[in-house]
Amino acid sequence: MKKTLADLRREVQNETRYIGKRSFSHNIVGLLLGQIAEEHGQDAANQAIRDFGLDKKGWATPPKVYRQ
């Protein structure tokens, strides 16, 4: 069964608290973010990075480019 964006975000949020405490949490978060990007778009993954403070834990989001 395909997980919804809300389900994936919940998993990211739950796993985020274990980064640096459990061996593979960093990898799990990366895989979940990749799944979000694949299924729901890169903007959704970038939003999760910002919402859960992952930019302070090693993830980066590209700057927004505004075109005229």
VEXPASE-579978 format. One line per 10 residues: number of its first residue (from 1); their letters; for each residue z, x, y of N, C-alpha, C. Coordinates in Angstrom, 3 decimals, always signed. Example, Ala and Ser with C-alpha at 12.3 -4.5 7.8 and 13.67 -1.06 7.14 Angstrom:
VEXPASE-579978
1) AS) +7.800/+13.190/-5.690/+7.800/+12.300/-4.500/+7.800/+13.200/-3.300  +7.080/+12.850/-2.250/+7.140/+13.670/-1.060/+7.870/+12.900/+0.030
This chain:
VEXPASE-579978
1) MKKTLADLRR) +0.000/+0.841/-1.181/+0.000/+0.000/+0.000/+0.000/+0.890/+1.249  -0.863/+0.574/+2.179/-0.981/+1.338/+3.407/+0.213/+1.025/+4.318  +0.792/+2.067/+4.877/+1.940/+1.894/+5.759/+1.464/+1.561/+7.169  +2.250/+0.746/+7.845/+1.925/+0.396/+9.222/+2.327/+1.545/+10.146  +1.839/+1.486/+11.367/+2.223/+2.491/+12.357/+3.729/+2.473/+12.568  +4.316/+1.300/+12.611/+5.774/+1.191/+12.790/+6.524/+1.865/+11.638  +6.038/+1.682/+10.412/+6.666/+2.324/+9.244/+6.601/+3.845/+9.355  +5.425/+4.347/+9.712/+5.250/+5.796/+9.827/+6.123/+6.361/+10.941  +6.174/+5.670/+12.077/+7.022/+6.126/+13.186/+8.494/+6.136/+12.775  +8.918/+5.129/+12.029/+10.305/+5.070/+11.546/+10.610/+6.264/+10.642
11) EVQNETRYIG) +9.669/+6.610/+9.780/+9.861/+7.764/+8.901/+9.950/+9.059/+9.703  +9.099/+9.197/+10.725/+9.162/+10.386/+11.587/+10.525/+10.452/+12.256  +10.961/+9.343/+12.816/+12.246/+9.310/+13.508/+13.392/+9.675/+12.558  +13.373/+9.139/+11.349/+14.430/+9.440/+10.377/+14.419/+10.913/+9.972  +13.244/+11.463/+9.772/+13.134/+12.844/+9.313/+13.437/+13.846/+10.428  +13.225/+13.443/+11.673/+13.422/+14.338/+12.813/+14.845/+14.881/+12.870  +15.814/+14.077/+12.519/+17.214/+14.540/+12.599/+17.529/+15.654/+11.607  +16.674/+15.859/+10.622/+16.925/+16.892/+9.613/+16.168/+18.197/+9.868  +15.356/+18.241/+10.928/+14.610/+19.465/+11.228/+15.610/+20.594/+11.477  +15.423/+21.685/+10.765/+16.324/+22.827/+10.877/+17.536/+22.733/+9.969
21) KRSFSHNIVG) +17.720/+21.588/+9.329/+18.863/+21.399/+8.428/+18.428/+21.318/+6.972  +17.260/+20.744/+6.743/+16.707/+20.656/+5.396/+15.422/+21.475/+5.356  +15.176/+22.035/+4.215/+14.095/+23.007/+4.070/+12.716/+22.502/+4.498  +12.339/+21.324/+4.120/+10.959/+20.890/+4.307/+10.776/+19.798/+5.349  +11.795/+19.494/+6.129/+11.697/+18.416/+7.107/+10.587/+18.657/+8.120  +10.448/+19.899/+8.561/+9.395/+20.249/+9.519/+8.024/+19.918/+8.922  +7.844/+20.257/+7.659/+6.567/+19.992/+6.983/+6.327/+18.493/+6.821  +7.376/+17.759/+6.457/+7.250/+16.318/+6.257/+6.853/+15.638/+7.565  +7.503/+16.033/+8.669/+7.166/+15.458/+9.968/+5.706/+15.765/+10.304  +5.270/+16.984/+10.052/+3.883/+17.352/+10.310/+2.900/+16.520/+9.500
31) LLLGQIAEEH) +3.223/+16.274/+8.248/+2.356/+15.444/+7.402/+2.317/+14.004/+7.903  +3.474/+13.484/+8.295/+3.525/+12.119/+8.813/+2.727/+11.992/+10.113  +2.856/+12.985/+10.990/+2.083/+12.960/+12.236/+0.587/+13.036/+11.947  +0.217/+13.829/+10.957/-1.184/+13.902/+10.551/-1.691/+12.571/+10.023  -0.850/+11.887/+9.272/-1.233/+10.574/+8.750/-1.380/+9.560/+9.885  -0.465/+9.625/+10.851/-0.585/+8.742/+12.014/-1.902/+9.011/+12.740  -2.207/+10.279/+12.972/-3.443/+10.640/+13.672/-4.674/+10.164/+12.901  -4.655/+10.331/+11.597/-5.791/+9.950/+10.755/-6.011/+8.437/+10.741  -4.928/+7.684/+10.609/-5.043/+6.236/+10.428/-4.988/+5.432/+11.727  -4.322/+5.998/+12.754/-4.095/+5.218/+13.972/-4.543/+5.934/+15.243
41) GQDAANQAIR) -5.078/+7.143/+15.091/-5.608/+7.879/+16.230/-4.653/+8.947/+16.753  -5.255/+9.965/+17.356/-4.482/+11.098/+17.876/-3.539/+10.676/+18.998  -3.945/+9.692/+19.797/-3.069/+9.230/+20.877/-1.761/+8.664/+20.329  -1.825/+7.972/+19.201/-0.614/+7.422/+18.584/+0.291/+8.550/+18.080  -0.305/+9.594/+17.524/+0.482/+10.740/+17.069/+1.108/+11.468/+18.250  +0.350/+11.648/+19.319/+0.880/+12.296/+20.518/+2.027/+11.491/+21.111  +1.903/+10.171/+21.086/+2.968/+9.317/+21.611/+4.244/+9.477/+20.776  +4.099/+9.579/+19.461/+5.267/+9.789/+18.592/+5.924/+11.132/+18.908  +5.130/+12.150/+19.147/+5.672/+13.471/+19.505/+6.511/+13.359/+20.771  +5.997/+12.670/+21.769/+6.740/+12.508/+23.025/+7.973/+11.621/+22.836
51) DFGLDKKGWA) +7.809/+10.508/+22.145/+8.897/+9.546/+21.993/+10.098/+10.121/+21.249  +9.843/+10.974/+20.267/+10.929/+11.496/+19.443/+11.343/+12.910/+19.822  +10.865/+13.404/+20.960/+11.281/+14.717/+21.451/+10.815/+15.879/+20.596  +9.723/+15.670/+19.877/+9.226/+16.730/+18.996/+8.589/+17.872/+19.771  +8.241/+17.623/+21.026/+7.708/+18.703/+21.856/+8.772/+19.781/+22.076  +10.036/+19.420/+21.986/+11.134/+20.387/+22.123/+11.456/+21.081/+20.801  +10.809/+20.619/+19.723/+11.062/+21.169/+18.395/+9.849/+21.879/+17.814  +8.856/+22.158/+18.678/+7.735/+22.968/+18.220/+6.377/+22.299/+18.214  +6.323/+20.986/+18.376/+5.031/+20.311/+18.407/+4.545/+20.237/+19.839  +3.249/+20.194/+19.996/+2.670/+20.122/+21.335/+1.627/+19.016/+21.374
61) TPPKVYRQ) +1.481/+18.455/+22.550/+0.424/+17.473/+22.760/-0.521/+18.039/+23.800  -1.802/+17.842/+23.629/-2.743/+18.335/+24.637/-2.544/+17.572/+25.935  -2.748/+18.222/+27.058/-2.611/+17.515/+28.332/-3.683/+16.448/+28.474  -3.343/+15.398/+29.184/-4.317/+14.328/+29.430/-5.389/+14.859/+30.370  -6.621/+14.542/+30.063/-7.744/+14.944/+30.903/-8.264/+13.700/+31.595  -8.269/+13.755/+32.901/-8.760/+12.630/+33.682/-10.139/+12.968/+34.210  -11.074/+12.102/+33.950/-12.442/+12.327/+34.386/-12.772/+11.356/+35.505  -13.564/+11.832/+36.431/-13.969/+10.973/+37.539/-15.314/+10.359/+37.277
